[in-house]
């Protein structure tokens, strides 16, 4: 089924709009050093991302609940100070967001990064103005891959599921989107393995490729510019 048009695009943040892996690794290893533990490699930390479980729970599997809360507080404190030192925005992100906004599309963030850190990062990059809502795990009792953050957002913005697309790089994003009944787009350039995105409705290798997906050919308002008629990457069983 082709949507007549869509009204809202929900983006993941880390691994979708920005590459923050170096910052996540540094914060994780800082906390491990506080607890007298050895450092993880970047590859090891990357494998811990995207499950829905808090990173500190994976990084400190033997910790008690009280120690986990101490680790989480130390992680947030370190990240707040060092957040902006090593994060870069992916190519084409700003142009993509600007084009969506020109065409009357609402945009929001649902991230498993704390909303305070997300807001600070987006302001620093100058792209916070594009988003009608920025949600983190502190914004709802549930976190991705639960569909509840999406359902809450749709209610807040008064948008129906069939008018919504979620774009992300991990199984969290795809599973939450599927359960919430929205169209899913997997970013194969992010942190997740290709297998994690196997059930996404579409996959893209850069954010501007959104405009190659057929459903992005129409907008709530008259299009300012037509999407390129270039190939997209559909998955088996996708309805178009």
BAMAR-384104 format. One record per atom (N, C-alpha, C, O, CB): x, y, z; residue in three letters. Coordinates in steps of 0.2 Angstrom, whole numbers, plus 5000, padded with zeros to 4 digits. Atoms other than C-alpha are relative to their C-alpha. Glycine has a CB too. Layout:
BEGIN
XYZala/...
END
This chain:
BEGIN
500449945000unk/500050005000unk/500450065000unk/500950075004unk/499550005006unk/499649945001unk/500750174995unk/499650055005unk/499050065003unk/500150034993unk/500349944996unk/500350315008unk/499950064996unk/500350074992unk/500450015006unk/500249945003unk/499450465001unk/500650055001unk/500850084996unk/499350035001unk/499449964998unk/500750565010unk/500249985007unk/499749965011unk/499950084999unk/499850014993unk/501650555027unk/500150075003unk/500250125000unk/500649965001unk/500049944997unk/501550685040unk/500650015005unk/500950065007unk/499450015004unk/499550004994unk/502950635053unk/500549954998unk/500449904996unk/499749995007unk/499550045000unk/504650565052unk/500450005007unk/500650055009unk/500550024994unk/499650014994unk/505450495068unk/500749984999unk/500849934995unk/499649955005unk/499350025000unk/507250485069unk/500349985006unk/500250005011unk/500550064997unk/499550014994unk/508450395080unk/500650054999unk/500650094994unk/500349924999unk/499549955000unk/509950495084unk/500749974999unk/501049984994unk/500050045007unk/499450035001unk/511550395087unk/500049954995unk/499649904995unk/500349985007unk/500050055005unk/512050305072unk/499650014994unk/499649974989unk/499949935003unk/500449985005unk/510750385062unk/500150074997unk/500250084991unk/499249995002unk/499949935002unk/510950575062unk/500750025002unk/501050064998unk/499550055004unk/499349984998unk/512650585071unk/500449935002unk/500149885003unk/500050045006unk/499550064998unk/514150465074unk/500350025006unk/500750075007unk/500649994994unk/499849984994unk/514450475092unk/500349945004unk/500449945010unk/499450025005unk/499850064997unk/515250305095unk/500750025004unk/500749995009unk/500249954994unk/499449984997unk/516950385100unk/499850035007unk/500150015012unk/500450054997unk/500249974994unk/516050485114unk/499749945004unk/499849945010unk/499550054999unk/500350064996unk/515050325120unk/500649965003unk/500549945008unk/499549964995unk/499550044997unk/516650225121unk/500450045005unk/500650015010unk/500549994994unk/499649964995unk/517550365130unk/499650005007unk/499949995012unk/500250074998unk/500449994994unk/516150385143unk/499949935003unk/500049935009unk/499350024998unk/500150074997unk/515950195145unk/500749985004unk/500749965009unk/499949954995unk/499350014997unk/517850175148unk/500250045006unk/500550025011unk/500550004995unk/499949954994unk/517850325160unk/499749975006unk/500049965012unk/499750074999unk/500450024994unk/516550245171unk/500349935002unk/500449925008unk/499349984998unk/499750064998unk/517450075170unk/500650015004unk/500849985009unk/500249964994unk/499449984996unk/519050155176unk/499850025007unk/500250015012unk/500450064996unk/500249984993unk/518150235191unk/499949945004unk/500049945010unk/499350044999unk/500150064996unk/517650055196unk/500649955000unk/500649905002unk/499449974997unk/499450045000unk/519449995193unk/500049944995unk/500349894996unk/500149975007unk/500150055005unk/518949895178unk/500450014993unk/500650074992unk/499349984998unk/499749995006unk/519849865161unk/499650044995unk/499050034995unk/500349944998unk/500449975005unk/519349965146unk/499849954994unk/500149904993unk/500550054996unk/500250035005unk/518349905132unk/500350034993unk/500450094993unk/499250004999unk/499849985007unk/518849915113unk/499350044997unk/498850024999unk/500349954996unk/500649975004unk/517750015101unk/499549954998unk/498949964998unk/500250054995unk/500450065003unk/517149855093unk/499649975006unk/499049955004unk/500549954997unk/500350034995unk/516649785110unk/499450055002unk/498850025003unk/500449995006unk/500549954998unk/515649945115unk/499450004994unk/498850004996unk/500250075001unk/500450005006unk/514849945097unk/499549945001unk/498949954999unk/500350004994unk/500450055000unk/514149775100unk/499550005006unk/499049975005unk/500449935001unk/500449994994unk/513349825116unk/499450054998unk/498950055002unk/500350035006unk/500549955002unk/512249955107unk/499449974997unk/499549924993unk/500350064996unk/500550025005unk/510549935100unk/499549955003unk/499149924999unk/500249984994unk/500450054997unk/509749805112unk/499450025003unk/498949985005unk/500449955004unk/500549984996unk/508649915122unk/500250005007unk/499950045011unk/499349964999unk/499750014993unk/509549865138unk/500550065001unk/500850084996unk/500449945001unk/499649944999unk/510450015146unk/500749984999unk/500949925001unk/499950025007unk/499350015001unk/512250025141unk/500449985006unk/500849935006unk/500450064996unk/499750014993unk/512850025159unk/499949935002unk/500349895005unk/499950055005unk/500250074998unk/511949855162unk/500449954996unk/500649904999unk/499349994999unk/499650055004unk/512949775148unk/500750015001unk/501149965001unk/499950014992unk/499349984999unk/514549865152unk/500249975007unk/500849965009unk/500250074999unk/499850034993unk/514449805171unk/499549955001unk/499149965006unk/499950065004unk/500550054999unk/513549645170unk/500049975007unk/499549945010unk/500149944996unk/499950034993unk/514149595188unk/499850055005unk/499850035011unk/500749975001unk/500149954995unk/513649755196unk/499349995003unk/498849975001unk/500050074997unk/500750004997unk/512249775209unk/499650054998unk/499850104994unk/500250005008unk/500449945002unk/510749885206unk/500350065003unk/500250114999unk/499349995003unk/499749944998unk/511550015217unk/500650024996unk/500750084995unk/500150005008unk/499449995004unk/513150005208unk/499850024993unk/500250074990unk/500549945000unk/500249985007unk/512250015191unk/499850085000unk/499950114995unk/499449964998unk/500249944999unk/511450175197unk/500550055001unk/500550114998unk/499550015005unk/499449964999unk/513150245202unk/500350014993unk/500550064991unk/500449975005unk/499650005007unk/513850195185unk/499650054995unk/499950084991unk/500049934997unk/500449965004unk/512350275176unk/500150085001unk/500250124997unk/499349985000unk/499949934999unk/512550445185unk/500750024998unk/500850084996unk/500050015008unk/499349985002unk/514450445182unk/500050004992unk/500450054990unk/500549945002unk/500050005008unk/514150405163unk/499750074998unk/499950104994unk/499649944998unk/500449935002unk/512850555162unk/500550065001unk/500550104998unk/499450005003unk/499649954998unk/514050665171unk/500650014996unk/500750074993unk/500249995007unk/499450005005unk/515550625160unk/499750024993unk/500050074990unk/500349935000unk/500349995007unk/514450635144unk/499850085000unk/499950114994unk/499449964998unk/500249935000unk/513750805149unk/500650054999unk/500550104995unk/499750025006unk/499449965001unk/515550875150unk/500349994993unk/500650044990unk/500549995006unk/499650025006unk/516350785135unk/499649994994unk/499849974989unk/500449945002unk/500450025005unk/514850765124unk/500250024993unk/500149994988unk/499350025001unk/499949975007unk/515350885110unk/500749994998unk/500950034992unk/499850075001unk/499350005002unk/517150835109unk/500249964994unk/500749974990unk/500449985005unk/499950055006unk/517050695096unk/499549984996unk/499549934992unk/500349945003unk/500650025003unk/515350685089unk/500050044993unk/500150104993unk/499450025003unk/500049965007unk/515150725070unk/499349984997unk/499049924998unk/500549974995unk/500650015003unk/513550735060unk/500149974993unk/500649984990unk/499650074999unk/499950045006unk/513350615045unk/499950054994unk/499550094994unk/499549945000unk/500149965007unk/513450685027unk/499350004998unk/499049954998unk/500549974995unk/500750005003unk/511850745020unk/499450015005unk/498950025003unk/499949944996unk/500650004995unk/510850755037unk/499750074999unk/499150084999unk/500349995006unk/500349935000unk/510650945037unk/499650024994unk/499050044994unk/500650065000unk/500449995006unk/510050955019unk/499449965000unk/498949984998unk/500549984994unk/500650044999unk/508850815022unk/499550025004unk/498950035003unk/500249935002unk/500549974995unk/508050895037unk/499750064997unk/499150074998unk/500450015007unk/500249945003unk/507951055028unk/499549994995unk/499050024994unk/500650044997unk/500450015006unk/507150985013unk/499349975003unk/498849995000unk/500349944995unk/500650034997unk/505850885024unk/499650065003unk/499050065002unk/500249955005unk/500349954997unk/505451045033unk/499750054995unk/499150074996unk/500550045005unk/500349965006unk/505151145017unk/499449974998unk/499050014995unk/500650014995unk/500650045003unk/503951015012unk/499449995006unk/499049955004unk/500249944997unk/500550004995unk/502951035028unk/499949935004unk/499449925007unk/499350004997unk/500050074997unk/503450865036unk/500250025008unk/500750055009unk/500549954997unk/499850004993unk/503550855055unk/500549955002unk/500649904998unk/499449995005unk/499550044998unk/505050785063unk/500149995007unk/500050045011unk/500750024997unk/499950014993unk/505450705080unk/500649965001unk/500849924996unk/499449985003unk/499550054998unk/506850615089unk/499749955005unk/499449985010unk/500650045002unk/500150054995unk/506650455099unk/500649965001unk/500849924996unk/499449954999unk/499350034999unk/508350405106unk/500049965007unk/499649985011unk/500550054999unk/499850034993unk/508950295120unk/500550045003unk/500850015009unk/500249924999unk/499549954996unk/510150435124unk/499550055004unk/499050065002unk/500450044995unk/500449954995unk/509550545139unk/499850064996unk/500250094992unk/500450015006unk/500349945004unk/508450685132unk/500450065001unk/500550104997unk/499350015002unk/499649944998unk/509550815141unk/500650004995unk/500850054993unk/500250005007unk/499450005005unk/511150755131unk/499850014993unk/500150044989unk/500349935001unk/500249995007unk/510150745115unk/499950074998unk/500150094993unk/499449964999unk/500249925002unk/509450925116unk/500750045000unk/500750084996unk/499650025006unk/499349965000unk/511250985121unk/500449994993unk/500650044990unk/500449985006unk/499750025006unk/511950895106unk/499750034994unk/500150064990unk/500149924999unk/500449985006unk/510650945093unk/500150085000unk/500150114995unk/499349985001unk/499949925000unk/510851135099unk/500750014998unk/500750064994unk/499850025007unk/499449995002unk/512651125097unk/500149994992unk/500550034989unk/500549955003unk/500050015007unk/512451055079unk/499650054996unk/499650054990unk/499849934999unk/500549965004unk/511151185075unk/499449974997unk/499150004992unk/500450044995unk/500550035004unk/509851065070unk/499449985005unk/498949955003unk/500249934997unk/500550014995unk/508751065086unk/499350034997unk/498850014999unk/500150035007unk/500649965002unk/507551185077unk/499649964995unk/499049984994unk/500250064996unk/500450045005unk/506951045065unk/499549965003unk/499149935000unk/500549964996unk/500450064997unk/506150935078unk/499550035005unk/499650085009unk/500549965004unk/500649984996unk/504450955086unk/500049975007unk/499749995011unk/499449984996unk/499950034993unk/504950835100unk/500649965000unk/500949944995unk/499449955001unk/499350044999unk/506550755107unk/499949965006unk/499849985012unk/500650055001unk/500150044995unk/506250605117unk/500649955002unk/500949934997unk/499449954999unk/499550054998unk/507450495127unk/499749955005unk/499149955006unk/500650045004unk/500350064996unk/507250345139unk/499750035007unk/499450005010unk/500649965002unk/500349974994unk/506850475153unk/499350034998unk/499050065003unk/500550055003unk/500649975002unk/505350535143unk/499449965000unk/498849985000unk/500150034993unk/500550055000unk/504350375145unk/500249955005unk/500849945005unk/499849984993unk/499850064996unk/504250225157unk/500349954996unk/500649904998unk/499449985003unk/499750055004unk/504750125142unk/500550034995unk/500550094994unk/499449974996unk/499549975005unk/506150135129unk/500049954994unk/499849894995unk/500850005003unk/500050045006unk/506450065112unk/500449935002unk/500949945006unk/500350034994unk/500550015006unk/506149925106unk/499350005002unk/498949984998unk/500249944997unk/500849994999unk/504449955115unk/499750054995unk/500150104994unk/499950025008unk/500349955004unk/503250035104unk/499750065004unk/499550115001unk/499449974996unk/500349954996unk/502650145118unk/500250074999unk/499850124999unk/500149985008unk/499849935002unk/503750295115unk/499750034994unk/499550094993unk/500850005000unk/500349985007unk/503150305097unk/499250015001unk/499050064999unk/500149944995unk/500749994999unk/501350285103unk/499850065004unk/499450105002unk/499749945004unk/500049934997unk/501550425115unk/500150064996unk/499750114996unk/500550005006unk/499849945005unk/502350535102unk/499450014996unk/499250074994unk/500649994997unk/500549995005unk/500950505090unk/499450035003unk/499050085000unk/499749934997unk/500549964997unk/499650555103unk/500150075002unk/499750115001unk/499949965007unk/499949934998unk/500550705108unk/500050054994unk/499850114994unk/500850015003unk/500049965006unk/500750765090unk/499449994996unk/499350024990unk/500649984996unk/500650015003unk/499050705085unk/500149974993unk/499850004988unk/499550065000unk/499950035007unk/499650595070unk/499849935001unk/500049905006unk/500850014998unk/500150075000unk/499050425065unk/500649964998unk/501049994994unk/499449994995unk/499450045002unk/500250285063unk/500149994993unk/500749994990unk/499949935003unk/499950015007unk/499950265045unk/500350064996unk/500450054990unk/499349984996unk/499749945003unk/500550435042unk/500750015002unk/501050075001unk/499650065002unk/499449994997unk/502250405050unk/500549954998unk/500449894996unk/499949995008unk/499450045002unk/503950345046unk/500550005006unk/500650065008unk/500350024993unk/499450004996unk/505350295058unk/500649984997unk/500649934993unk/499949955006unk/499450015003unk/507150295053unk/500549995005unk/500650035009unk/500250074995unk/499550014995unk/508550215063unk/500549944997unk/500449914992unk/499649985006unk/499550045002unk/510050105062unk/500049935004unk/500549895003unk/500750035001unk/499950064996unk/509649965075unk/499349965000unk/498849994998unk/500250025007unk/500750044999unk/508349825078unk/499550045005unk/498950035004unk/500249935003unk/500549974996unk/507649935092unk/499550044996unk/498950044997unk/500450055004unk/500449955004unk/507050065079unk/499549964996unk/498949984995unk/500450044996unk/500450045005unk/506349925067unk/499549975004unk/498949975002unk/500449954996unk/500450044996unk/505549825081unk/499450055003unk/498850035003unk/500349965005unk/500549964997unk/504749975089unk/499550034995unk/498950044996unk/500350065004unk/500449975005unk/504150045073unk/499549954997unk/498949964996unk/500450024994unk/500550055003unk/503349875067unk/499549995005unk/498949995003unk/500449944999unk/500550014995unk/502449855084unk/499550065000unk/498950055002unk/500349995006unk/500449945000unk/501850035083unk/499650014993unk/499150054993unk/500450065001unk/500450005006unk/501150005065unk/500250064995unk/499950084991unk/499350015001unk/499849955005unk/502250135056unk/500549974995unk/500849924996unk/500450065004unk/499650025005unk/503350125041unk/500750005003unk/500950055006unk/500050044993unk/499450004997unk/505150075045unk/500650014995unk/500549984989unk/500149945004unk/499549995005unk/506750135036unk/500749985004unk/500850025009unk/500050074997unk/499450014997unk/508450055041unk/500650034997unk/500750034991unk/500149925001unk/499449975002unk/510050145040unk/500649955001unk/500949945006unk/500250075004unk/499550055000unk/511450025035unk/500750035001unk/501249995002unk/500049964994unk/499349964999unk/512850155038unk/500150015007unk/500650035009unk/500050064996unk/499949994993unk/512550155057unk/500349955004unk/500849915001unk/499350015003unk/499650054996unk/513050045071unk/499749935000unk/500149885001unk/499950035007unk/500350075000unk/511849895069unk/500349964994unk/500549994989unk/499350014999unk/499950055005unk/512249745059unk/499550004994unk/498950014996unk/500249935002unk/500550005005unk/511449725042unk/499449955002unk/498849965000unk/500349974994unk/500650044998unk/510449575050unk/499550035004unk/498950005004unk/500449945003unk/500549974995unk/509649685063unk/499550044996unk/499050054998unk/500450055004unk/500549965003unk/508849785049unk/499649964994unk/499349984990unk/500450054996unk/500350055005unk/508249625039unk/499250014999unk/499050004994unk/500149935002unk/500749995000unk/506449665043unk/499750074999unk/499150084999unk/499649975006unk/500249945002unk/506449845039unk/499650014993unk/499749974989unk/500650055000unk/500349995007unk/505249905025unk/500450024995unk/500450004989unk/499450055001unk/499549975005unk/506649995017unk/500750015003unk/500750015010unk/499850074997unk/499349994997unk/508550015019unk/500350054996unk/500250054990unk/500449935000unk/499649945003unk/509650165015unk/500750005002unk/500849985008unk/499650075001unk/499250004998unk/511550185014unk/500250075002unk/500850085003unk/500449974994unk/499949934997unk/511450375018unk/499350035001unk/498850014997unk/500550044994unk/500749974999unk/510050485024unk/499750044994unk/499150034994unk/500150065006unk/500449975006unk/509750585008unk/499749954996unk/499249964992unk/500550034996unk/500350055003unk/509250415001unk/499349995002unk/498949954998unk/500449935000unk/500750004998unk/507650435010unk/499550024994unk/499050004993unk/499850055006unk/500449975006unk/507050534994unk/500049954994unk/499649974989unk/500250064998unk/500050055005unk/507350374984unk/499449955001unk/499349914997unk/500649974999unk/500550044997unk/506050284994unk/499350024997unk/499250084997unk/500049995007unk/500649985003unk/504350284984unk/499550045004unk/499350095002unk/499649944997unk/500549964996unk/503350344999unk/500250075001unk/499850115003unk/499849965006unk/499849934999unk/504350505000unk/499950044994unk/500250094993unk/500850005002unk/500149965006unk/503750554983unk/499450065001unk/499350104997unk/499849964994unk/500649954998unk/502250654991unk/500150025007unk/500449995011unk/499349964999unk/499949974994unk/502250775005unk/499350035002unk/498850044998unk/500550065000unk/500649974998unk/500850855016unk/499850064996unk/499250084995unk/500150025007unk/500149945004unk/501051015006unk/500349994993unk/500749944992unk/500350075003unk/499750015007unk/501551044988unk/500749995000unk/501150035004unk/499750064995unk/499350014999unk/503250984985unk/500450064997unk/500250094992unk/500249934996unk/499549945002unk/504651114983unk/500449974995unk/500650014990unk/500450025006unk/499550035004unk/505750994974unk/499849924999unk/499749895004unk/500750015001unk/500250075001unk/505450824966unk/500649955003unk/501249975002unk/499849984993unk/499550044998unk/506350674973unk/500349974994unk/500049964989unk/499749945004unk/499750035006unk/507650594961unk/499749934999unk/499549905003unk/500849995002unk/500250065002unk/507050454951unk/500549955000unk/500749924994unk/499650004994unk/499450054999unk/508450334957unk/499849945004unk/499349945007unk/500650045003unk/500350064997unk/508350164963unk/500150005008unk/500550045010unk/500549944998unk/500050004993unk/507950124981unk/500249925002unk/500349884997unk/499450025003unk/499850074998unk/508349964991unk/499449975004unk/499449985010unk/500650005004unk/500650034997unk/506649874995unk/500249935003unk/500749905001unk/499449994996unk/499950074997unk/506649715006unk/499549964998unk/498949984996unk/500050015008unk/500550055002unk/505749555002unk/499450015004unk/499450025010unk/500349935001unk/500650004996unk/503949565006unk/499750075001unk/499250085004unk/500049965006unk/500249934999unk/503849755006unk/499450024996unk/499450004990unk/500550054999unk/500649985004unk/502149825001unk/500150074997unk/500250115001unk/499449995004unk/499949945003unk/502249964989unk/499550024995unk/499450074992unk/500750014996unk/
END
